[in-house]
Amino acid sequence: MLFGTIIDERKYWESKYIQNLANDLKEYGNSYSFRKLKYMSQFAHELSSSEIRQQPVAQITWGTIINERKYCVLNITKNYLMI
């Protein structure tokens, strides 16, 4: 679950939820300011979780990558030896 989605679901618990969360997260730097948390919440509200997914390259398994690499190396070797 995305951080923004969690904020979006809980911001209605009380009117100061995002502000309190920003104050609690100050020790982790300015990446979690009130404004940025509000943007995260709005972003999560506008997009459904089905629209936010991994990039396609991240879904390729390591086995496939290794097999493709072996195939490419073999083809390069064959082509080099034919010259």
Secondary structure, DSSP 8 states (H G I E B T S, - for coil): --HHHHHHHHTTS-TTHHHHHHHHTGGG-GGG-HHHHHHHHHHHHHS-TTT----GGGGS-HHHHHHHHHHHHHHHHHHHHH-
